[in-house]
Amino acid sequence: MAKVRVKICGITNWTDAKRACEAGANFLGFNFYRKSPRYISPGRAGKIVSRLPKDVAAVGVFVNESEGSILEVARRVGLDFVQLHGDETPEFVGHLARRVRVIKAVRVRKPFRAAELSRFKKASALLLDGFDRRARGGTGKGFDWSIARRVKRGRRIFLAGGLNPENAAEASASVRPYALDVCSGVEAAPGKKDAARIAAFMRAVGNGKLRKK
């Protein structure tokens, strides 16, 4: 059975990035949405990404940005993936996917139609997140995991929304997604991670093996 990977999102500083890497994270997320309390400038993000281990992928989070802007930030920062968390169309995703690997975020609300996911065939992966009318991710709101189990067949799914050290083991075991995506659940405050909660989350998922410093 394949190991469930972990993405820690909302990284704003090198200390948190280093601790996440040492704890065993597979992906780190950098939020370039200016309205987010976890916003980081491309310049600062680039300095952090340049220091990451080669086996840790850098993911840039964007909301309704132009293709040119996304590609410019991806190039400048050295991103491995771009995560689209807005209202981007399948056509936009498909066109962008010719240039960079795309993770398309879909906020799950009731009733949820699985056909919505099939529209994004060109994305490298899909991220299922809880729905909030005012915020675009990082809200701590979850959703019915049975939906993720139902739609994951043949798809690379990142499971997000309300994850934390207390429910990570259950999420991993019951859904078996490609990766778990955690943000507010391992924070002391927005944009400031809690080292103990990161370590606890990784242990819960079974990925808590420390990397060499």
Backbone as a printed PyTorch tensor [residue, N CA C, xyz], in Angstrom:
tensor([[[  0.8340,  -1.1940,   0.0000],
         [  0.0000,   0.0000,   0.0000],
         [  0.8710,   1.2470,   0.0000]],

        [[  0.5780,   2.1710,  -0.8890],
         [  1.3970,   3.3710,  -1.0310],
         [  1.2870,   4.2640,   0.2020]],

        [[  2.3760,   4.8750,   0.5450],
         [  2.4070,   5.7860,   1.6820],
         [  1.6460,   7.0580,   1.3480]],

        [[  0.8800,   7.5450,   2.3140],
         [  0.1880,   8.8150,   2.1340],
         [  1.1770,   9.9520,   2.3790]],

        [[  1.2850,  10.8230,   1.4100],
         [  2.2140,  11.9450,   1.5140],
         [  1.5850,  13.0920,   2.2990]],

        [[  2.4130,  14.0820,   2.6360],
         [  1.9220,  15.2240,   3.4150],
         [  2.3860,  16.5310,   2.7840]],

        [[  1.4390,  17.4530,   2.6360],
         [  1.7430,  18.8200,   2.2160],
         [  1.4250,  19.7590,   3.3710]],

        [[  2.3960,  20.5530,   3.7610],
         [  2.1820,  21.5610,   4.7930],
         [  2.1160,  22.9100,   4.0990]],

        [[  0.9640,  23.5370,   4.1950],
         [  0.7200,  24.7580,   3.4380],
         [  0.7860,  25.9950,   4.3370]],

        [[  0.9430,  27.1560,   3.6890],
         [  0.9940,  28.4100,   4.4220],
         [  2.3380,  28.6980,   5.0440]],

        [[  3.4090,  28.2380,   4.4100],
         [  4.7620,  28.4960,   4.9120],
         [  5.1240,  29.9620,   4.6390]],

        [[  5.6060,  30.6590,   5.6700],
         [  5.9560,  32.0750,   5.5180],
         [  7.3820,  32.4000,   5.9330]],

        [[  8.1140,  31.4090,   6.4730],
         [  9.4610,  31.6960,   6.9560],
         [ 10.3210,  30.4370,   6.9050]],

        [[ 11.6320,  30.6290,   6.9270],
         [ 12.5600,  29.5150,   6.7970],
         [ 12.5110,  28.5700,   7.9920]],

        [[ 12.3340,  29.1060,   9.1990],
         [ 12.2990,  28.2440,  10.3830],
         [ 11.1980,  27.1980,  10.2720]],

        [[  9.9970,  27.6320,   9.8760],
         [  8.8940,  26.6850,   9.7240],
         [  9.1430,  25.7180,   8.5770]],

        [[  9.7060,  26.2090,   7.4940],
         [ 10.0090,  25.3360,   6.3550],
         [ 11.0070,  24.2540,   6.7630]],

        [[ 12.0380,  24.6470,   7.4700],
         [ 13.0750,  23.7090,   7.8970],
         [ 12.4970,  22.6420,   8.8270]],

        [[ 11.6660,  23.0790,   9.7680],
         [ 11.0610,  22.1100,  10.6910],
         [ 10.1300,  21.1480,   9.9610]],

        [[  9.3840,  21.6530,   8.9940],
         [  8.4870,  20.7890,   8.2300],
         [  9.2710,  19.7600,   7.4260]],

        [[ 10.3630,  20.2010,   6.8250],
         [ 11.2090,  19.2760,   6.0530],
         [ 11.8190,  18.2160,   6.9540]],

        [[ 12.3410,  18.6270,   8.0880],
         [ 12.9720,  17.6790,   9.0140],
         [ 11.9640,  16.6770,   9.5690]],

        [[ 10.6940,  17.1020,   9.6570],
         [  9.6540,  16.2030,  10.1610],
         [  9.2060,  15.1930,   9.1140]],

        [[  9.5570,  15.4390,   7.8370],
         [  9.2400,  14.4850,   6.7900],
         [  8.2110,  14.9290,   5.7760]],

        [[  7.8580,  16.2200,   5.7340],
         [  6.8840,  16.7020,   4.7590],
         [  7.3860,  16.4690,   3.3390]],

        [[  6.4640,  16.1710,   2.4470],
         [  6.7930,  15.9310,   1.0350],
         [  6.5910,  17.1550,   0.1550]],

        [[  5.6600,  18.0250,   0.5650],
         [  5.3490,  19.2480,  -0.1720],
         [  5.2460,  20.4020,   0.8160]],

        [[  5.6980,  21.5760,   0.3970],
         [  5.4720,  22.7950,   1.1730],
         [  4.7000,  23.7690,   0.2980]],

        [[  3.6820,  24.4060,   0.8800],
         [  2.8570,  25.3340,   0.1300],
         [  3.1500,  26.7830,   0.4900]],

        [[  3.2340,  27.6280,  -0.5440],
         [  3.5090,  29.0620,  -0.3810],
         [  2.3510,  29.8320,  -1.0010]],

        [[  1.7220,  30.6920,  -0.2030],
         [  0.4950,  31.3500,  -0.6180],
         [  0.7820,  32.7290,  -1.2180]],

        [[  0.4730,  32.8810,  -2.4980],
         [  0.6980,  34.1420,  -3.1940],
         [ -0.6000,  34.9330,  -3.3960]],

        [[ -1.6160,  34.5820,  -2.6280],
         [ -2.8930,  35.3020,  -2.6480],
         [ -2.8110,  36.4250,  -1.6230]],

        [[ -2.8310,  37.6560,  -2.0820],
         [ -2.5550,  38.8000,  -1.2120],
         [ -3.5680,  38.9800,  -0.0840]],

        [[ -4.7680,  38.4810,  -0.2430],
         [ -5.7710,  38.6200,   0.8040],
         [ -5.6160,  37.5820,   1.9140]],

        [[ -4.7170,  36.6530,   1.7390],
         [ -4.5170,  35.6040,   2.7380],
         [ -3.6310,  36.1010,   3.8760]],

        [[ -3.9390,  35.7200,   5.1190],
         [ -3.0570,  36.0670,   6.2380],
         [ -1.7260,  35.3250,   6.1680]],

        [[ -1.6310,  34.3780,   5.2420],
         [ -0.4030,  33.6010,   5.0710],
         [  0.3320,  33.9970,   3.7870]],

        [[  0.0010,  35.1500,   3.2760],
         [  0.6480,  35.6260,   2.0520],
         [  2.1620,  35.7470,   2.2460]],

        [[  2.8980,  35.3610,   1.2140],
         [  4.3430,  35.5380,   1.1980],
         [  4.7270,  36.1090,  -0.1650]],

        [[  5.6650,  37.0130,  -0.1860],
         [  6.0920,  37.5970,  -1.4550],
         [  6.9230,  36.5890,  -2.2480]],

        [[  6.9090,  36.6740,  -3.5670],
         [  7.7420,  35.7700,  -4.3640],
         [  9.2190,  35.8490,  -4.0000]],

        [[  9.6890,  37.0450,  -3.6680],
         [ 11.0910,  37.1880,  -3.3050],
         [ 11.4520,  36.3910,  -2.0740]],

        [[ 10.6380,  36.5020,  -1.0350],
         [ 10.9020,  35.7560,   0.2050],
         [ 10.7270,  34.2560,  -0.0160]],

        [[  9.6950,  33.8940,  -0.7780],
         [  9.4650,  32.4700,  -1.0340],
         [ 10.6280,  31.8570,  -1.8000]],

        [[ 11.1580,  32.5920,  -2.7710],
         [ 12.2730,  32.0800,  -3.5580],
         [ 13.4950,  31.7710,  -2.7080]],

        [[ 13.7540,  32.6030,  -1.7160],
         [ 14.9010,  32.3710,  -0.8390],
         [ 14.7160,  31.0960,  -0.0210]],

        [[ 13.4730,  30.8280,   0.3880],
         [ 13.2020,  29.6070,   1.1430],
         [ 13.3030,  28.3830,   0.2360]],

        [[ 12.6850,  28.4670,  -0.9360],
         [ 12.6660,  27.3220,  -1.8660],
         [ 14.0810,  26.9280,  -2.2770]],

        [[ 14.9550,  27.9020,  -2.4280],
         [ 16.3280,  27.5950,  -2.8460],
         [ 17.0790,  26.7640,  -1.8090]],

        [[ 16.5800,  26.7150,  -0.5920],
         [ 17.2390,  25.9810,   0.4820],
         [ 16.5740,  24.6420,   0.7980]],

        [[ 15.5100,  24.3070,   0.0990],
         [ 14.7820,  23.0810,   0.3980],
         [ 15.5380,  21.8440,  -0.0790]],

        [[ 15.3750,  20.7230,   0.6280],
         [ 15.9280,  19.4540,   0.1310],
         [ 15.3340,  19.1170,  -1.2310]],

        [[ 16.0670,  18.3800,  -2.0290],
         [ 15.6130,  18.0730,  -3.3880],
         [ 14.3500,  17.2190,  -3.4140]],

        [[ 14.0950,  16.4700,  -2.3300],
         [ 12.9210,  15.6010,  -2.3200],
         [ 11.6770,  16.2720,  -1.7370]],

        [[ 11.7450,  17.5720,  -1.4940],
         [ 10.5890,  18.3320,  -1.0180],
         [ 10.1330,  19.2680,  -2.1360]],

        [[  8.8790,  19.1160,  -2.5650],
         [  8.3540,  19.9050,  -3.6740],
         [  7.7420,  21.2100,  -3.1780]],

        [[  8.0070,  22.2780,  -3.9110],
         [  7.4520,  23.5930,  -3.5960],
         [  6.1880,  23.8290,  -4.4150]],

        [[  5.1130,  24.2060,  -3.7280],
         [  3.8190,  24.4280,  -4.3660],
         [  3.4000,  25.8780,  -4.1430]],

        [[  3.0740,  26.5830,  -5.2130],
         [  2.6000,  27.9580,  -5.1040],
         [  1.0930,  28.0140,  -5.2080]],

        [[  0.4560,  28.6990,  -4.2650],
         [ -1.0020,  28.8010,  -4.2390],
         [ -1.4360,  30.1340,  -4.8580]],

        [[ -2.3480,  30.0560,  -5.8320],
         [ -2.8290,  31.2370,  -6.5480],
         [ -4.3540,  31.2360,  -6.5890]],

        [[ -4.9250,  32.4280,  -6.5990],
         [ -6.3840,  32.5710,  -6.6860],
         [ -6.7140,  33.5530,  -7.8060]],

        [[ -7.2680,  33.0260,  -8.8910],
         [ -7.7410,  33.8440, -10.0100],
         [ -6.6790,  34.8020, -10.5670]],

        [[ -5.4610,  34.3290, -10.6680],
         [ -4.3800,  35.1130, -11.2660],
         [ -4.3120,  34.8320, -12.7650]],

        [[ -3.6820,  35.7180, -13.5000],
         [ -3.4960,  35.5020, -14.9310],
         [ -2.4250,  34.4350, -15.1600]],

        [[ -2.4850,  33.8170, -16.3280],
         [ -1.4910,  32.7960, -16.6570],
         [ -0.0810,  33.3770, -16.6430]],

        [[  0.0650,  34.5580, -17.1980],
         [  1.3830,  35.1760, -17.2390],
         [  1.9470,  35.4260, -15.8590]],

        [[  1.1150,  35.9010, -14.9510],
         [  1.5540,  36.1680, -13.5850],
         [  1.9520,  34.8800, -12.8770]],

        [[  1.1530,  33.8320, -13.0550],
         [  1.4610,  32.5420, -12.4210],
         [  2.7900,  31.9930, -12.9170]],

        [[  2.9800,  32.0200, -14.2230],
         [  4.2090,  31.4710, -14.7900],
         [  5.4380,  32.2850, -14.3690]],

        [[  5.2860,  33.5830, -14.2610],
         [  6.3970,  34.4280, -13.8500],
         [  6.7960,  34.1260, -12.4010]],

        [[  5.8150,  33.9980, -11.5190],
         [  6.1170,  33.6750, -10.1210],
         [  6.7080,  32.2700, -10.0180]],

        [[  6.1480,  31.3300, -10.7710],
         [  6.6620,  29.9540, -10.7490],
         [  8.1280,  29.9200, -11.1610]],

        [[  8.4630,  30.6800, -12.1920],
         [  9.8500,  30.7300, -12.6600],
         [ 10.7550,  31.4080, -11.6370]],

        [[ 10.3030,  32.5300, -11.1190],
         [ 11.1210,  33.3020, -10.1850],
         [ 11.3830,  32.5430,  -8.8850]],

        [[ 10.3690,  31.8690,  -8.3880],
         [ 10.4760,  31.1770,  -7.0950],
         [ 11.1220,  29.8060,  -7.2450]],

        [[ 10.9000,  29.1550,  -8.3960],
         [ 11.3830,  27.7910,  -8.5740],
         [ 10.3680,  26.7680,  -8.1050]],

        [[  9.0980,  27.0160,  -8.4380],
         [  8.0210,  26.1400,  -7.9980],
         [  8.0060,  24.8310,  -8.7770]],

        [[  7.6320,  23.7560,  -8.0970],
         [  7.4540,  22.4580,  -8.7350],
         [  6.0110,  22.2660,  -9.2000]],

        [[  5.0750,  22.8880,  -8.4920],
         [  3.6580,  22.8240,  -8.8250],
         [  3.0320,  24.1960,  -8.5800]],

        [[  1.9400,  24.4630,  -9.2870],
         [  1.0960,  25.6000,  -8.9400],
         [ -0.2590,  25.0400,  -8.5280]],

        [[ -0.8180,  25.6020,  -7.4750],
         [ -2.1210,  25.1840,  -6.9630],
         [ -3.1130,  26.3020,  -7.2180]],

        [[ -4.1500,  25.9960,  -7.9590],
         [ -5.1470,  26.9910,  -8.3320],
         [ -6.3480,  26.8680,  -7.4110]],

        [[ -6.5760,  27.8950,  -6.6080],
         [ -7.6070,  27.8250,  -5.5710],
         [ -8.7640,  28.7860,  -5.8390]],

        [[ -8.8980,  29.2130,  -7.0810],
         [ -9.9610,  30.1500,  -7.4130],
         [-11.0200,  29.5490,  -8.3090]],

        [[-11.5160,  30.3720,  -9.2320],
         [-12.5860,  29.9550, -10.1330],
         [-12.0610,  29.6420, -11.5320]],

        [[-10.8520,  29.1410, -11.5920],
         [-10.2140,  28.8670, -12.8820],
         [-11.0050,  27.8150, -13.6660]],

        [[-11.1520,  28.0410, -14.9540],
         [-11.9160,  27.1370, -15.8080],
         [-11.0760,  25.9340, -16.2260]],

        [[-11.7330,  24.8590, -16.6660],
         [-10.9790,  23.7200, -17.1880],
         [-10.0650,  24.1110, -18.3420]],

        [[-10.5110,  25.0510, -19.1750],
         [ -9.6970,  25.4990, -20.3030],
         [ -8.4310,  26.2060, -19.8080]],

        [[ -8.5830,  27.0210, -18.7780],
         [ -7.4360,  27.7140, -18.1990],
         [ -6.4570,  26.7060, -17.6170]],

        [[ -6.9850,  25.7340, -16.8730],
         [ -6.1410,  24.7060, -16.2690],
         [ -5.4020,  23.9170, -17.3470]],

        [[ -6.1190,  23.5320, -18.3820],
         [ -5.5000,  22.7520, -19.4500],
         [ -4.3980,  23.5020, -20.1550]],

        [[ -4.6170,  24.7810, -20.4020],
         [ -3.6030,  25.5850, -21.0840],
         [ -2.3790,  25.7690, -20.1960]],

        [[ -2.6010,  26.0710, -18.9180],
         [ -1.4870,  26.2740, -17.9880],
         [ -0.7020,  24.9810, -17.7710]],

        [[ -1.4020,  23.8460, -17.7880],
         [ -0.7650,  22.5550, -17.5440],
         [  0.2440,  22.1760, -18.6200]],

        [[  0.2210,  22.8620, -19.7470],
         [  1.2320,  22.6230, -20.7700],
         [  2.5990,  23.1600, -20.3510]],

        [[  2.6020,  24.0690, -19.3940],
         [  3.8270,  24.7570, -18.9920],
         [  4.3180,  24.3750, -17.6020]],

        [[  3.3880,  23.9790, -16.7260],
         [  3.7500,  23.6940, -15.3390],
         [  2.7400,  22.6980, -14.7670]],

        [[  3.1790,  21.9090, -13.7910],
         [  2.2680,  20.9510, -13.1730],
         [  1.2510,  21.6820, -12.2970]],

        [[ -0.0270,  21.3130, -12.4620],
         [ -1.1160,  22.0280, -11.8130],
         [ -1.8570,  21.1260, -10.8190]],

        [[ -2.0900,  21.6520,  -9.6340],
         [ -2.9960,  21.0520,  -8.6560],
         [ -4.2290,  21.9430,  -8.6220]],

        [[ -5.3770,  21.4190,  -9.0140],
         [ -6.5970,  22.2360,  -9.0150],
         [ -7.3850,  21.9680,  -7.7450]],

        [[ -7.5990,  23.0170,  -6.9630],
         [ -8.3760,  22.8950,  -5.7350],
         [ -9.8650,  23.0250,  -6.0400]],

        [[-10.6450,  22.1710,  -5.4050],
         [-12.1020,  22.1910,  -5.5460],
         [-12.6930,  22.2240,  -4.1380]],

        [[-13.4750,  23.2570,  -3.8680],
         [-14.1180,  23.3700,  -2.5600],
         [-15.4170,  22.5670,  -2.5700]],

        [[-15.5340,  21.6500,  -1.6400],
         [-16.6380,  20.7000,  -1.6230],
         [-17.8190,  21.2640,  -0.8330]],

        [[-18.9420,  21.3500,  -1.5040],
         [-20.1750,  21.7680,  -0.8390],
         [-21.2910,  20.8070,  -1.2100]],

        [[-22.3820,  20.8430,  -0.4810],
         [-23.5190,  19.9630,  -0.7650],
         [-24.5350,  20.7040,  -1.6180]],

        [[-25.1310,  20.0200,  -2.6200],
         [-24.7580,  18.6740,  -3.0740],
         [-23.5020,  18.7370,  -3.9430]],

        [[-22.6640,  17.7120,  -3.8360],
         [-21.4310,  17.6900,  -4.6090],
         [-21.5800,  16.7250,  -5.7740]],

        [[-21.1750,  17.1920,  -6.9520],
         [-21.2680,  16.3700,  -8.1560],
         [-19.8660,  15.9410,  -8.5820]],

        [[-19.6380,  14.6470,  -8.6060],
         [-18.3220,  14.1210,  -8.9790],
         [-17.9280,  14.5450, -10.3860]],

        [[-18.9170,  14.8090, -11.2300],
         [-18.6290,  15.2050, -12.6140],
         [-17.8420,  16.5010, -12.6620]],

        [[-17.9350,  17.2870, -11.5990],
         [-17.1910,  18.5440, -11.5530],
         [-15.6890,  18.2840, -11.6370]],

        [[-15.2370,  17.1800, -11.0550],
         [-13.8110,  16.8670, -11.0570],
         [-13.3320,  16.4060, -12.4230]],

        [[-14.1800,  15.7020, -13.1600],
         [-13.7730,  15.1750, -14.4600],
         [-13.4940,  16.2830, -15.4700]],

        [[-13.9300,  17.4990, -15.1690],
         [-13.6850,  18.6220, -16.0740],
         [-12.2170,  19.0390, -16.0650]],

        [[-11.4850,  18.6640, -15.0170],
         [-10.0950,  19.1010, -14.8750],
         [ -9.1190,  17.9610, -15.1680]],

        [[ -9.2960,  17.3120, -16.3080],
         [ -8.4910,  16.1420, -16.6590],
         [ -7.0170,  16.4740, -16.8490]],

        [[ -6.7070,  17.7030, -17.1940],
         [ -5.3210,  18.0710, -17.4650],
         [ -4.5220,  18.3750, -16.2060]],

        [[ -5.1750,  18.4850, -15.0690],
         [ -4.4670,  18.7690, -13.8180],
         [ -3.6770,  17.5480, -13.3760]],

        [[ -2.5060,  17.7760, -12.7950],
         [ -1.6940,  16.6790, -12.2730],
         [ -2.3380,  16.0480, -11.0490]],

        [[ -3.0870,  16.8490, -10.3120],
         [ -3.7630,  16.3650,  -9.1090],
         [ -4.9240,  17.2920,  -8.7940]],

        [[ -5.8550,  16.7880,  -7.9880],
         [ -6.9820,  17.5840,  -7.5090],
         [ -6.9040,  17.6790,  -5.9910]],

        [[ -7.2230,  18.8390,  -5.4610],
         [ -7.2280,  19.0440,  -4.0190],
         [ -8.6590,  19.3130,  -3.5870]],

        [[ -9.1740,  18.4760,  -2.6950],
         [-10.5250,  18.6400,  -2.1740],
         [-10.4520,  19.3460,  -0.8360]],

        [[-11.1690,  20.4630,  -0.7200],
         [-11.0940,  21.3000,   0.4750],
         [-12.5020,  21.6150,   0.9650]],

        [[-12.6060,  22.0090,   2.2350],
         [-13.8800,  22.4320,   2.7760],
         [-14.3150,  23.7530,   2.1660]],

        [[-15.6210,  23.9960,   2.1730],
         [-16.1600,  25.2120,   1.5590],
         [-16.3910,  26.2970,   2.6020]],

        [[-15.9850,  27.5120,   2.2490],
         [-16.2520,  28.6920,   3.0660],
         [-16.6220,  29.8210,   2.1150]],

        [[-17.6660,  30.5610,   2.4160],
         [-18.1350,  31.6130,   1.5190],
         [-17.1770,  32.7960,   1.4290]],

        [[-16.3620,  32.9950,   2.4780],
         [-15.5210,  34.1850,   2.5220],
         [-14.0480,  33.9100,   2.2590]],

        [[-13.5750,  32.7180,   2.5840],
         [-12.1320,  32.4450,   2.5110],
         [-11.8250,  31.3650,   1.4830]],

        [[-10.5970,  31.4120,   0.9700],
         [-10.1300,  30.4410,  -0.0240],
         [ -9.0760,  29.5370,   0.6030]],

        [[ -9.5170,  28.5920,   1.4330],
         [ -8.5880,  27.6490,   2.0500],
         [ -8.0320,  28.1590,   3.3570]],

        [[ -7.4360,  27.2340,   4.1200],
         [ -6.8370,  27.5840,   5.3940],
         [ -7.8490,  27.9450,   6.4620]],

        [[ -9.1090,  27.5190,   6.2750],
         [-10.1710,  27.9020,   7.2010],
         [-10.3600,  26.9120,   8.3460]],

        [[ -9.8340,  25.7110,   8.2000],
         [-10.0620,  24.6810,   9.2040],
         [-11.3980,  23.9840,   9.0540]],

        [[-12.1340,  24.2830,   7.9740],
         [-13.4260,  23.6540,   7.7410],
         [-13.2650,  22.3750,   6.9350]],

        [[-13.8830,  21.3140,   7.4230],
         [-13.7920,  20.0340,   6.7420],
         [-15.0180,  19.7480,   5.8840]],

        [[-15.1140,  18.5040,   5.4220],
         [-16.2710,  18.0620,   4.6530],
         [-16.3810,  16.5500,   4.8130]],

        [[-17.4110,  15.9800,   4.2480],
         [-17.6690,  14.5490,   4.3620],
         [-16.6130,  13.7590,   3.5880]],

        [[-15.7630,  13.0360,   4.2980],
         [-14.6710,  12.3080,   3.6450],
         [-15.1540,  11.1910,   2.7340]],

        [[-16.3880,  10.7550,   2.9060],
         [-16.9010,   9.6960,   2.0220],
         [-16.9270,  10.1850,   0.5760]],

        [[-17.0460,  11.4910,   0.3890],
         [-17.0060,  12.0600,  -0.9620],
         [-15.6370,  11.8220,  -1.5830]],

        [[-14.5840,  12.0570,  -0.8020],
         [-13.2220,  11.8370,  -1.2940],
         [-12.9960,  10.3700,  -1.6330]],

        [[-13.4970,   9.4790,  -0.7890],
         [-13.3430,   8.0490,  -1.0700],
         [-14.0540,   7.6770,  -2.3600]],

        [[-15.1900,   8.3060,  -2.5940],
         [-16.0100,   7.9570,  -3.7580],
         [-15.3830,   8.4240,  -5.0670]],

        [[-14.6910,   9.5580,  -5.0340],
         [-14.2170,  10.1570,  -6.2960],
         [-12.7340,   9.9320,  -6.5690]],

        [[-12.0220,   9.3060,  -5.6470],
         [-10.5660,   9.2580,  -5.8110],
         [-10.0960,   8.2430,  -6.8430]],

        [[-10.9220,   7.2930,  -7.2090],
         [-10.4850,   6.2380,  -8.1340],
         [ -9.9690,   6.8410,  -9.4340]],

        [[ -8.7270,   6.4810,  -9.7670],
         [ -8.1150,   6.9600, -10.9950],
         [ -7.6430,   8.3880, -10.9310]],

        [[ -7.7240,   9.0020,  -9.7420],
         [ -7.3130,  10.3920,  -9.5970],
         [ -6.2860,  10.5190,  -8.4770]],

        [[ -5.3860,  11.4710,  -8.6300],
         [ -4.4240,  11.8030,  -7.5820],
         [ -5.0550,  12.8980,  -6.7210]],

        [[ -5.4570,  12.5500,  -5.5060],
         [ -6.2290,  13.4450,  -4.6520],
         [ -5.4210,  13.9230,  -3.4500]],

        [[ -5.3970,  15.2480,  -3.2620],
         [ -4.9220,  15.8510,  -2.0230],
         [ -6.1650,  16.1100,  -1.1670]],

        [[ -6.1730,  15.6020,   0.0560],
         [ -7.2910,  15.8160,   0.9640],
         [ -6.9460,  16.9490,   1.9210]],

        [[ -7.7850,  17.9860,   1.9470],
         [ -7.5580,  19.1490,   2.8000],
         [ -8.8450,  19.4680,   3.5540]],

        [[ -8.7770,  20.4720,   4.4230],
         [ -9.9660,  20.9370,   5.1140],
         [-10.1340,  20.3580,   6.5020]],

        [[ -9.7540,  21.1310,   7.5070],
         [ -9.9810,  20.7190,   8.8860],
         [ -9.0800,  19.6240,   9.3970]],

        [[ -7.9730,  19.3690,   8.7290],
         [ -7.0550,  18.3190,   9.1810],
         [ -6.1670,  18.8380,  10.3010]],

        [[ -5.8180,  17.9420,  11.2140],
         [ -4.9790,  18.2810,  12.3590],
         [ -4.3750,  17.0040,  12.9280]],

        [[ -3.4910,  17.1080,  13.9150],
         [ -2.8770,  15.8880,  14.4580],
         [ -3.8820,  14.9200,  15.0580]],

        [[ -5.0190,  15.4410,  15.5000],
         [ -6.0160,  14.5970,  16.1530],
         [ -6.8070,  13.7360,  15.1680]],

        [[ -6.9440,  14.1640,  13.9320],
         [ -7.7380,  13.3700,  12.9800],
         [ -6.9280,  12.8780,  11.7760]],

        [[ -5.6280,  13.1660,  11.7520],
         [ -4.8050,  12.8010,  10.5950],
         [ -4.7450,  11.2960,  10.3680]],

        [[ -4.6200,  10.5300,  11.4390],
         [ -4.5280,   9.0750,  11.2840],
         [ -5.8130,   8.5160,  10.6820]],

        [[ -6.9540,   9.0180,  11.1590],
         [ -8.2370,   8.5550,  10.6270],
         [ -8.3970,   8.9540,   9.1680]],

        [[ -8.0090,  10.1790,   8.8330],
         [ -8.1140,  10.6370,   7.4450],
         [ -7.2510,   9.7910,   6.5250]],

        [[ -6.0510,   9.5110,   6.9640],
         [ -5.1310,   8.7160,   6.1620],
         [ -5.6550,   7.3010,   5.9500]],

        [[ -6.1300,   6.6820,   7.0260],
         [ -6.5650,   5.2910,   6.9510],
         [ -7.8910,   5.1250,   6.2260]],

        [[ -8.8160,   6.0660,   6.4170],
         [-10.1560,   5.8920,   5.8570],
         [-10.2570,   6.3340,   4.3970]],

        [[ -9.4700,   7.3390,   4.0140],
         [ -9.5510,   7.8580,   2.6450],
         [ -8.4300,   7.3200,   1.7650]],

        [[ -7.2360,   7.1620,   2.3140],
         [ -6.0440,   6.7680,   1.5640],
         [ -5.8500,   7.6470,   0.3330]],

        [[ -5.7880,   8.9700,   0.5390],
         [ -5.5600,   9.8660,  -0.5930],
         [ -4.1000,   9.8220,  -1.0190]],

        [[ -3.7870,  10.4720,  -2.0970],
         [ -2.3840,  10.6140,  -2.4950],
         [ -1.6240,  11.3980,  -1.4370]],

        [[ -2.2620,  12.4520,  -0.9090],
         [ -1.6030,  13.2760,   0.1060],
         [ -2.6290,  13.9450,   1.0020]],

        [[ -2.2140,  14.2360,   2.2240],
         [ -2.9860,  15.0760,   3.1360],
         [ -2.3860,  16.4760,   3.0820]],

        [[ -3.2490,  17.4700,   3.0820],
         [ -2.8220,  18.8700,   3.0140],
         [ -3.2720,  19.5680,   4.2910]],

        [[ -2.3220,  20.0210,   5.0960],
         [ -2.6480,  20.6490,   6.3790],
         [ -2.0870,  22.0580,   6.4270]],

        [[ -2.8470,  22.9550,   7.0430],
         [ -2.4040,  24.3400,   7.1720],
         [ -2.6820,  24.8310,   8.5950]],

        [[ -3.9080,  25.2850,   8.8480],
         [ -4.2220,  25.8510,  10.1620],
         [ -4.1170,  24.8230,  11.2840]],

        [[ -4.2680,  23.5530,  10.9620],
         [ -4.2290,  22.5030,  11.9830],
         [ -2.8770,  22.2930,  12.6270]],

        [[ -1.8120,  22.8740,  12.0440],
         [ -0.4760,  22.7590,  12.6490],
         [  0.1030,  24.1510,  12.9200]],

        [[ -0.7790,  25.1130,  13.1860],
         [ -0.3290,  26.4770,  13.4170],
         [ -0.5080,  26.9160,  14.8670]],

        [[  0.3780,  27.8160,  15.2870],
         [  0.2020,  28.5330,  16.5400],
         [ -0.6120,  29.7950,  16.2950]],

        [[ -0.4940,  30.3390,  15.0850],
         [ -1.2270,  31.5120,  14.6090],
         [ -1.1300,  31.5060,  13.0940]],

        [[ -2.0210,  32.2240,  12.3880],
         [ -1.9400,  32.2250,  10.9190],
         [ -0.5570,  32.6230,  10.4100]],

        [[  0.0610,  31.7160,   9.6480],
         [  1.3840,  31.9810,   9.1030],
         [  2.5270,  31.6040,  10.0240]],

        [[  2.2240,  31.1080,  11.2070],
         [  3.2630,  30.6890,  12.1590],
         [  2.9760,  29.2580,  12.5860]],

        [[  3.8420,  28.3300,  12.1710],
         [  3.6180,  26.9280,  12.4650],
         [  4.0420,  26.5670,  13.8880]],

        [[  3.4600,  25.4860,  14.3740],
         [  3.7770,  24.9380,  15.6900],
         [  4.5750,  23.6620,  15.4710]],

        [[  5.8350,  23.6530,  15.8650],
         [  6.7280,  22.5250,  15.5980],
         [  6.1950,  21.2290,  16.1980]],

        [[  5.6390,  21.3060,  17.3990],
         [  5.1350,  20.0960,  18.0580],
         [  3.9330,  19.5290,  17.3090]],

        [[  3.0740,  20.3880,  16.8030],
         [  1.9030,  19.9100,  16.0680],
         [  2.2930,  19.3610,  14.6920]],

        [[  3.3070,  19.9430,  14.0820],
         [  3.8100,  19.3740,  12.8270],
         [  4.3190,  17.9560,  13.0670]],

        [[  5.1270,  17.7980,  14.1020],
         [  5.6850,  16.4780,  14.4080],
         [  4.5820,  15.4820,  14.7390]],

        [[  3.5800,  15.9220,  15.4830],
         [  2.4760,  15.0430,  15.8560],
         [  1.6630,  14.6410,  14.6330]],

        [[  1.4710,  15.5730,  13.7230],
         [  0.7360,  15.2700,  12.4920],
         [  1.4760,  14.2250,  11.6780]],

        [[  2.7660,  14.3900,  11.5300],
         [  3.5510,  13.4500,  10.7370],
         [  3.5580,  12.0550,  11.3820]],

        [[  3.6350,  12.0160,  12.6960],
         [  3.5850,  10.7160,  13.3830],
         [  2.2320,  10.0460,  13.1650]],

        [[  1.1770,  10.8380,  13.2080],
         [ -0.1660,  10.2840,  13.0450],
         [ -0.3490,   9.6690,  11.6640]],

        [[  0.2410,  10.2890,  10.6750],
         [  0.1310,   9.7820,   9.3070],
         [  1.0840,   8.6080,   9.0780]],

        [[  2.0980,   8.5160,   9.9160],
         [  3.0980,   7.4700,   9.7540],
         [  4.2890,   7.8860,   8.9600]],

        [[  4.4560,   9.2360,   8.7900],
         [  5.5710,   9.7790,   8.0110],
         [  6.5460,  10.5460,   8.8800]],

        [[  6.5750,  10.2240,  10.1660],
         [  7.3480,  11.0510,  11.0890],
         [  8.8220,  10.7340,  11.1960]],

        [[  9.4130,  10.2630,  10.1420],
         [ 10.8530,   9.9640,  10.1600],
         [ 11.6340,  11.2240,   9.8660]],

        [[ 12.5440,  11.5740,  10.7520],
         [ 13.3200,  12.7990,  10.5830],
         [ 14.3180,  12.6660,   9.4400]],

        [[ 14.3960,  13.7350,   8.6340],
         [ 15.4520,  13.8160,   7.6380],
         [ 16.7400,  14.2490,   8.3180]],

        [[ 17.8430,  13.9210,   7.6990],
         [ 19.1160,  14.4030,   8.1960],
         [ 19.2150,  15.9140,   7.9680]],

        [[ 19.7310,  16.6110,   8.9530],
         [ 19.8450,  18.0560,   8.8430],
         [ 21.0060,  18.4320,   7.9270]]])
